[in-house]
Amino acid sequence: MAPAPGKNCGACTMCCTALEIPELNKAAGPACPNCLASGGCAIYASRPQVCRDFECEWLTDRTLSPQLRPDRVGTILMEADDTDEYRAVSAPGRPLAWRHPMVFAHLVRVAKSGRTVVAKAGLSSWRIFASGEWGPTV
C-alpha cells in the first residue's frame, strides 16, 4: 500500500529499532546497524524484502493524526503479519508509550470495532479491550 497523501517517514526510524528483523539477525530493541542517525537506511537500495514490504499504519492511514507518527509518540501502530491482531509496539526506551492518551484512545477505538488489540514492549504484552480496560496477555 502506498503512503497516504502528505505522509512520509521523515526522520522516523522506529521500525528500524523497535521491530525484529530476522533477515538481518536484528533483535527487537537495538537499532539496525544500517539505520542512519539522520534517518533512513544505509542499504536502502538493497534492503531485505521484509523492510521493503513494511509500512506502519500511521504511514498508510490518512485518518491518523500527524501527532501519531511513531517517533513522536514512541509507538508503532501496525497489523500483525502472523495473526489478525492490531498491534502497538513501543520504543525500547519508552515501554509504556502505548498508554499515551492519543495512542490509547486509538487502540480502544480499534478494539471497539471487534479487533484483537495488543500493545507490546520488549517481551511484555497487554491486551486492550473495547471497554478501555487492559491487562497482561498470557
Secondary structure as GFF3:
##gff-version 3
##sequence-region A 1 138
A	DSSP	alpha_helix	14	17	.	.	.	ID=ss1
A	DSSP	three_ten_helix	22	24	.	.	.	ID=ss2
A	DSSP	three_ten_helix	44	46	.	.	.	ID=ss3
A	DSSP	alpha_helix	49	53	.	.	.	ID=ss4
A	DSSP	alpha_helix	57	60	.	.	.	ID=ss5
A	DSSP	three_ten_helix	66	68	.	.	.	ID=ss6
A	DSSP	alpha_helix	70	73	.	.	.	ID=ss7
A	DSSP	beta_strand	75	79	.	.	.	ID=ss8
A	DSSP	beta_strand	86	90	.	.	.	ID=ss9
A	DSSP	three_ten_helix	97	99	.	.	.	ID=ss10
A	DSSP	alpha_helix	101	112	.	.	.	ID=ss11
A	DSSP	beta_strand	117	121	.	.	.	ID=ss12
A	DSSP	beta_strand	124	128	.	.	.	ID=ss13
A	DSSP	beta_strand	134	136	.	.	.	ID=ss14
###
